[in-house]
């Protein structure tokens, strides 16, 4: 689970800005017993569900994109040392354009709490540090990497707590380019070091920014080939029934794909390596499926069932299924899923049930939702301390605000407070006189 994310000189974040995912001193509610909004990891209460709110252009997507940047920097390797890195410093300060960016993350893996920092610009990773956090006052250094400008070489200081052999240290040091991370070398050299392999797995699989529209239900919905999948399918169909859809079940059928003859002929002319790459890209060697749903018709649902292809279902029903697939992935893989700029077409009572399902079933997983849809705050599972606001000042610098619990009674409407009272400048300020003037000008133009 992710405890915090900090960025410096990254897009609209000039100064060090931290997005915390820890629970505040929210008073216990009856729902917390079954649908607890946080998970306690290494004595830290980490929120399972977080909302990131703010006006258009306030920096919601930018701060969450730091997680994608982190994954890119940490696990992917550049083959040449002159290959450029993705570098997006604060644009409105000349000094920032020539200063490295920094991302810091505090995260939990099993019973350990870690701090990782990376500092980079368009061509060099200048610093990289990994620590284990033992307590509020105690941190144990595991490794520190820096770039030696004089020798044009990346140096690494592995600490004793890493328990890394001389051979492993030599392989990593000799393989490391100035634009690659220490952790990325794990994949390229096949080093089997428990701690480094664990870190690599976290950055590769521990978090992901997802778009529900990218979920292929024909492939992602479970079949009945294993006992686990049978039970999962039963839960999914049961949930659909519990929220008053009339879908009883579905069938997953294997289909054969007819690829154009021109494509197949062209592939034969390619070298074997390019053929393999193209087959993998088109997923030609994977099974393809289609889904049919079955609806109950009339009162006698046992004998009257109607079949309907999933493709013909409503957008709302398909979104329910996609969200169930994503929530299951987060829960099963103990993963952090980020839904950026999420605007749901799911009926609100149903969406509330989906989020309750996630909170009730998850232990070490998180759902972070960036949204402009303030109606989500009406849900009974939404905690006052789970909301983060992104706000920009007059110099285009973004920062994070949280609700001061003392200013908002626990029984007050969060939706009303956030959507009507512009306490955190999360709402656009409308210039009505200017608007009326522009409307008048436009009418003159179109006469």
KAQUI-V15407 format. One line per field, one symbol per residue. ss: DSSP state (H for helix, E for strand, - for the rest). burial: + if it has 24 or more other C-alpha atoms within 12 Angstrom, else -. Layout:
ss->???
burial->???
This chain:
ss->-EEEEEEE-E--E---EEEE-E--------HHHH---EEEE--EEEE-EEEEEE-----HHHHHHHHHHHHHHHH--------------------HHH--EEEEEEEEE--EEEEEEEEE----EEEEEEEEE-----EEEEEEEEEE----EEEEEE-HHH---HHHHHHHHHH---------HHHHH----HHHHHHHHHHHH-EEEE-HHH--HHHH------HHHHHHHHHHHHHHHH----EEEEEEEEE-----HHHHHHHH---HHHHHHHHHH------EEEEEEEEE--------EEEEEHHH--HHHHHHHHHHHHHHHHHH---EEEE--------HHHHHHHHHHHHHH----EEEEE---HHHHH-----HHHEEEEEE-----EEEEE--HHH------HHHHHHH-----------HHHHHHHHHHHHHH--
burial->++++++++++++++++++++++++-+--------+++++++--++++++++++++-++++++++++++++++++++++------++++++-----+--+++++++++++--++++++++++++++++++++++------++++++++------+++++---------++--++-++++++++++++++--+-+-+++-++++++++++++-+---++++++++--------++-+++-++--+-++++++++-------------------------------------++++++-------------++-----++++++++++++++++--+++++++++++-+---+++++++++++++++++++++++++++++-+++++++++++++----+++++++----------++-+++----++++--------------------
